[in-house]
Amino acid sequence: MAMEQADRENASSGLDVALSRLTRGDWLGFLPAAIREPAARAIVQMVLAAAALLVFAPWADVRGEAYLEATFARTLAALAATRGLDSAISLAQSSEVSFSFGPGGSLGIGQALDPVNDLVEQYGALLLTSTTALGVQRLGMQIGRTLGWWLFVPALAALAVAAVCGGRGRQTAIGWSRRLFGLALFARLALPAAGWIDSWVASRFLEANYQEAAAVVTATTEKIEQVEADGQQRPWYERYNPVDVIGEKAKRLYEALAAVGESIVNLAIYFTISTIVLPLGTLWLLSRLTGAFFAGRGG
């Protein structure tokens, strides 16, 4: 165990030494000593930027955009299904009958459906928030792709300042160049990479619950509409029979809505995690890794 840890430390130390030698610029002996390190760092940054933009970025863009587009379409479909369910419940809530056994009065079966209807409306508001969050992510990806190489200009400009400065000013400019380069990589690659990571996590851990809950919502809407359609096909004297409404129709409605509450909660959890929590968490993790790597290394 101790030998393995020592080997890892030696490998890490060797990488740091190699990176330090590379960025120190000793291999640029044909240049004046004052500009060797800034020039070496500029070359290293341009090579890394080219590799990031020409190799990794297209691959990440395709996967990140595919996930965002699929999630956006899924969110809109869920919003449409929610509107359908809300309309069906509202129609059932409006079913009231008048009767007279002595004093007159009205009897409605809609009051019992209020909690489910409120839950559906809150779920619809959450879907609108999820749609907005996806739109912001898509806009961020488009901005990063449009800026492209321009994101790395400030880091190179800082190295140009380092080439004409000396002493502490040179080291400060080099430090800023390293941080700005890390920021440029993050701005260009973080959102596509986060989309790819999120797609893997969502498909592996959230997909099964989503499919099951979405099927329940669709089936519930169809059942409620069928109950209402069957009620309209009854003879007029049966439709305005309060005992019949309370009995058979109410029973069928309550049975149709029995499982939809839990399914809506599961769908709310799915969209909250997949469109808000997971992207923010992934971006935070990537930002911490980027900051730790480019703020603390000598490369």
CORUR-V786797 format. One record per pair of residues at least 12 apart in sequence whose ideal C-beta (glycine too) atoms are under 10 Angstrom apart, sorted by the first residue. I is the first residue (numbers start at 1). J is the second residue. Records with the same first field share a line. If there is no record, write none. Layout:
I = J  J
//
This chain:
15 = 297  299
16 = 297  298  299
17 = 298
18 = 299
19 = 44  297  298  299
20 = 297  298  299
21 = 40
22 = 40  41  43  44  299
23 = 36  37  38  40  41  42  43  44  45  174  178  297  298  299
24 = 36  37  40  41  298
25 = 37  38  39  40  41  42  43  44
26 = 40
27 = 40  43
28 = 40  43
31 = 163
32 = 163
34 = 162  163  164  165  166  170
35 = 159  160  162  163  164
36 = 163
37 = 159  162  163  170  171  174
38 = 156  158  159  160  161  162  163  164  165  170  173  174  177
39 = 159  160  162  163
40 = 159
41 = 155  156  158  159  162  163  174  177  178  181  299
42 = 155  156  158  159  160  162  163  177
43 = 159
44 = 181  299
45 = 152  155  156  159  177  178  180  181  184  185  299
46 = 149  152  155  156
48 = 152  181  185  299
49 = 148  149  151  152  155  156  181  184  185  188
50 = 149  152
52 = 152  184  185  188  189
53 = 145  148  149  151  152  185  188  189
56 = 185  188  189  192  193
57 = 144  145  148  185  188  189  192  193
58 = 145  192
59 = 192  193  196
60 = 141  188  189  190  191  192  193  194  195  196  197
61 = 141  144  145  188  189  191  192  193  195  196
62 = 192  195  196
63 = 192  193  195  196  197  199  200
64 = 137  138  141  189  190  191  192  193  194  195  196  197  198  199
65 = 138  141  142  145  191  192  195  196
66 = 195  196  199
67 = 134  137  192  194  195  196  197  198  199  200  202  203  274  279
68 = 134  135  137  138  141  191  192  194  195  198  199  275  279
69 = 134  138  195
70 = 199  202  203
71 = 130  131  133  134  137  138  195  198  199  202  271  274  275  279
72 = 130  131  134  135  137  138  275
73 = 134
74 = 130  134  210  214  270  271  274  275
75 = 126  127  128  129  130  131  132  133  134  271  274  275
76 = 127  130  131  134
77 = 127  214  218
78 = 123  124  126  127  130  131  210  213  214  217  267  268  270  271
79 = 123  124  126  127  128  130  131  271
80 = 127
81 = 124  127  214  217  218  220  221  267
82 = 120  121  123  124  125  126  127  217  221  264  267
83 = 120  124  127  221
84 = 217  218  220  221  222  224  225
85 = 116  117  120  123  124  217  218  220  221  222  224  225  257  260  264
86 = 116  117  120  121  123  124  221
87 = 120  221  224  225
88 = 120  220  221  222  223  224  225  226  227  228  253  256  257
89 = 110  113  114  116  117  119  120  121  220  221  224  253  256  257  260
90 = 110  113  117  120  121
91 = 110  224  225  227  228
92 = 109  110  112  113  116  117  224  225  227  228  231  249  250  252  253  256  257
93 = 108  109  110  111  112  113  114  116  117  253
94 = 108  109  110  228
95 = 107  108  109  110  113  227  228  231  239  245  249  250  253
96 = 108  109  110  111  242  245
97 = 109  239  240  241  242  243  244  245  246  249
98 = 240  242
99 = 240  241  242  243  245
100 = 242
101 = 242
105 = 242
106 = 242
107 = 242  243  245  246
108 = 245
109 = 242  245  246  249  250  251  253  254
110 = 253
112 = 250  253  254  257
113 = 224  250  253  254  257
115 = 257  261
116 = 220  253  254  257  258  260  261  264
117 = 257
119 = 260  261  264  265  268
120 = 217  260  261  264
122 = 264  268
123 = 217  263  264  265  267  268  271
124 = 264
126 = 264  267  268  269  271  272  275  276
127 = 267  268  271  275
129 = 271  272  275  276
130 = 268  270  271  272  274  275  276
131 = 271  275
132 = 275  276
133 = 271  272  274  275  276  279  280
134 = 271  274  275  276  279
136 = 191  279
137 = 191  192  194  195  198  275  279  283
138 = 191  195
139 = 191
140 = 187  190  191  192  194  283
141 = 188  190  191  192  194  195
142 = 191
143 = 187  188  191
144 = 184  186  187  188  189  190  191  192
145 = 188  191  192
147 = 184  187  188
148 = 184  188
149 = 184  188
150 = 184  188
151 = 180  181  183  184  185  186  187  188  189
152 = 180  181  183  184  185  187  188
153 = 180  184
154 = 176  177  179  180  181  183  184
155 = 176  177  178  179  180  181  182  183  184  185  294
156 = 177  180  181  184
157 = 173  176  177  180
158 = 172  173  174  175  176  177  178  179  180  181
159 = 173  174  176  177  178  180  181
160 = 173  177
161 = 173  174  176  177
162 = 174  175  176  177
174 = 298
175 = 294  295  298
177 = 294
178 = 293  294  295  296  297  298  299
179 = 290  291  294  295
180 = 294
181 = 290  294  299
182 = 287  289  290  291  292  293  294  295  297
183 = 287  290  291  294
184 = 294
185 = 286  290  293  294
186 = 283  286  287  289  290  291  294
187 = 290
189 = 286  290
190 = 282  283  285  286  287  289  290
191 = 279  282  283  286
193 = 282  283  286
194 = 278  279  280  281  282  283  284  285  286
195 = 279  282
196 = 282
197 = 278  279  281  282  283  285  286
198 = 273  274  275  277  278  279  281  282  283
199 = 274  278
201 = 273  274  278  281  282
202 = 270  273  274  275  278
203 = 274
205 = 273  274  278
206 = 266  269  270  271  273  274  278
207 = 270  274
209 = 263  266  267  269  270
210 = 266  267  269  270  271  274
211 = 270
212 = 263  266  267
213 = 259  260  262  263  264  265  266  267  268  269  270
214 = 263  266  267  270
215 = 263
216 = 259  260  261  262  263  264  266  267
217 = 259  260  263  264  266  267
218 = 263
219 = 256  259  260  263
220 = 256  257  258  259  260  261  263  264
221 = 256  260
222 = 256
223 = 252  253  255  256  257  260
224 = 252  253  256  257  260
225 = 256
226 = 252  256
227 = 248  249  250  251  252  253  255  256
228 = 249  252  253
230 = 248  249  252
231 = 244  245  248  249  252  253
234 = 248  249
//
